[in-house]
Amino acid sequence: MTPAPGQPTDAKSQAVIATGWMHTARFLTTAPTLEFLPALEVPEIAFVGRSNAGKSTCINTLTQQKRLAFASKTPGRTQSINLFALGKQGVTDAILADLPGYGYAAVPKQDKLRWQQVMANYLVTRDNLTAVVLLCDPRHGLTELDDILLEVIRPRVEQGLKFLLLLTKADKLNRSDGAKALSIARLQAGGGEVKLFSALKKQGVEETSLLLWQWAHPGSE
């Protein structure tokens, strides 16, 4: 999308536009299985990660809405894909997809296996999927399940799917540990973007919002 005549194009102005755009997020639908997902043509950005990675909090912080994404007191209980529409004046120009958290011990094994398969199918087959945001607590690093997810999406990333590894709860790290976590994550991200993020201190909010806005509006950079 080429900026309209007179529209600011510098990074700071675009960040303001991007954060305002994220604030337009509104619930669209929930799908317990893939066949319930509506066929859409606008860019879709999926948020994935372990149940304790702070995914719901991240989405709520980015959209400046306290309860858009439901943060369950029992991690791993949300078993549906939730879609949120983005776009001003009620015109949808992109979708955020909140995928169920994975890897939580309290969830029955058969449910874990079923959702791992649903997520894998979604990540491989969703036609309008434009980007994947993988959330990770840098104090624990990427887990085996995170690595499996990276392998699932690797062919699509090589074909142009955008990828962001978002290191959440960055306020728990000092400057040195944050720099170390970034260096390690860049090696693991396979050429994708890596950013530190703190919902508490609003660290990385503008930068992440701008990146997602640019991915949803190719040519706007």
Stockholm file with secondary structure:
# STOCKHOLM 1.0

chainA/1-221         MTPAPGQPTDAKSQAVIATGWMHTARFLTTAPTLEFLPALEVPEIAFVGRSNAGKSTCINTLTQQKRLAFASKTPGRTQSINLFALGKQGVTDAILADLPGYGYAAVPKQDKLRWQQVMANYLVTRDNLTAVVLLCDPRHGLTELDDILLEVIRPRVEQGLKFLLLLTKADKLNRSDGAKALSIARLQAGGGEVKLFSALKKQGVEETSLLLWQWAHPGSE
#=GR chainA/1-221 SS CCCCTTCCCSHHHHHHHHHHHHTTCEEEEEESSGGGSCCCCSCEEEEEEBTTSCHHHHHHHHHTCTTSSCCCSSTTCCCSEEEEEECGGGCCCEEEEECCCBCCTTSCHHHHHHHHHHHHHHHHHCTTEEEEEEEECTTTCCCHHHHHHHHHHHHHHHTTCEEEEEECCGGGSCHHHHHHHHHHHHHHTTTCEEEECBTTTTBTHHHHHHHHHHHHSTTCC
#=GC SS_cons         CCCCTTCCCSHHHHHHHHHHHHTTCEEEEEESSGGGSCCCCSCEEEEEEBTTSCHHHHHHHHHTCTTSSCCCSSTTCCCSEEEEEECGGGCCCEEEEECCCBCCTTSCHHHHHHHHHHHHHHHHHCTTEEEEEEEECTTTCCCHHHHHHHHHHHHHHHTTCEEEEEECCGGGSCHHHHHHHHHHHHHHTTTCEEEECBTTTTBTHHHHHHHHHHHHSTTCC
//
